[in-house]
Amino acid sequence: MPSECLFHDVVNEVARDLPADWTLQIELQKNAGWVTLINPNGEEESFASNFESLCDQVKDALTHAQEQ
């Protein structure tokens, strides 16, 4: 069973732990949502994710930024 991901908790985690000069954007439109990760050079950064949920994408983007 997948662990529960509370959106406000993961947003607070990103706000606290995202490395300096990185940006994480959560974009929503009807029937879709995605995460864009921007590196300190202002470039979109690809990151590995299973894309099962928006929470998972946010967590995967944060982990990627922290590992760079």
MOJO-V188235 format. One record per backbone hydrogen bond with DSSP energy under -0.5 kcal/mol. CO is the residue of the C=O (numbers start at 1). NH is the residue of the N-H. Records with the same first field share a line. If there is no record, write none. Layout:
CO: NH, NH
This chain:
4: 6
5: 7
6: 9, 10
7: 11
8: 12
9: 13
10: 14
11: 15
12: 16
13: 17
14: 18
19: 22
23: 25, 38
25: 27, 36
27: 34
29: 32
32: 29
34: 27
36: 25, 38
37: 45
38: 23
39: 42
43: 39
45: 37
53: 57
54: 58
55: 59
56: 60
57: 61
58: 62
59: 63
60: 64
61: 65
62: 66
63: 67
64: 68
65: 68
